[in-house]
């Protein structure tokens, strides 16, 4: 099973959660088919945009919130949104 967070992003978020815990960063969260966004919003993501297919949420979270979202069963992938091109195919 593929990781929901790339290792370098996970390490960066862990460091930021200690050094700058309240800093909000932009993320793209890929959801499993038919998953609801409720649990992601409950973890603290401020959703700014939704895409139905593939199911994506775009918005901001603190590093700690992003780490928590990556542990949710409804989540396939968490990427930092740096305004570039992102993969739309979720890893297997």
Buried (B, 14 or more C-beta within 10 A) or exposed (E): EEEBBBEEBBEBBEEBBEEEEEEBBBBBBBBEEEBEBEBBBEBBBEBEEEEEEBBBBBBBBBBBBBBBBBEBEBBBBBBBBEEEEBEEEBEE
